[in-house]
C-alpha cells in the first residue's frame, strides 16, 4: 500500500509542476501579448499624417 501512495504522489507532483508551468506561461502571455499588439498597431508609420489645414478666405461684400 505504501508503494501505491508513493507512485500516486510522484504523478501528482509532476501534474502540479506541469500545471504551474502552463499557468505561468498563460499569465505571461496574457500580460505581455496585449502590450505588443497595442505597440504594433499604434505605430505612427501605419497611418500617414496627411492633414491639410483648411483655410477659408472670406471676402467682404462689395458695396
C-alpha positions in Angstrom: 0.0 0.0 0.0 2.9 2.3 0.7 4.3 1.9 -2.9 0.9 2.8 -4.4 0.7 6.0 -2.5 4.3 6.9 -3.4 3.6 6.3 -7.1 0.5 8.5 -6.9 2.4 11.2 -5.1 5.1 11.3 -7.9 2.4 11.6 -10.6 0.7 14.3 -8.5 3.9 16.3 -8.1 4.5 16.1 -11.9 1.0 17.3 -12.6 1.4 20.2 -10.2 4.7 21.2 -11.8 3.1 21.0 -15.3 0.1 23.0 -14.2 2.4 25.6 -12.6 4.4 25.9 -15.8 1.3 26.1 -18.1 -0.3 28.6 -15.7 2.8 30.8 -15.7 3.0 30.7 -19.5 -0.6 31.7 -19.9 -0.2 34.5 -17.3 2.8 35.9 -19.1 1.1 35.8 -22.5 -2.0 37.4 -21.0 0.1 40.3 -19.6 2.6 40.8 -22.5 0.7 40.0 -25.7 -1.7 42.9 -25.5 1.2 45.3 -25.0 2.9 44.0 -28.1 -0.3 44.2 -30.1 -1.0 47.7 -29.0 2.5 48.8 -29.7 2.4 47.3 -33.1 -0.9 48.8 -34.2 -0.3 52.2 -32.6 2.8 52.9 -34.6 2.9 56.3 -36.4 4.0 54.7 -39.6 0.8 52.8 -40.1 -1.4 55.8 -40.7 0.1 58.6 -42.7 -0.4 62.0 -41.2 -1.7 63.9 -44.3 -3.7 66.5 -42.5 -4.2 69.6 -44.6 -5.1 72.8 -42.9 -8.5 74.1 -44.0 -8.4 77.8 -44.6 -11.3 79.9 -45.9 -10.9 83.3 -47.4 -13.8 85.4 -46.6 -14.5 88.3 -48.9 -16.2 91.4 -47.9 -19.4 92.1 -49.7 -19.0 94.7 -52.3 -20.8 98.0 -51.6 
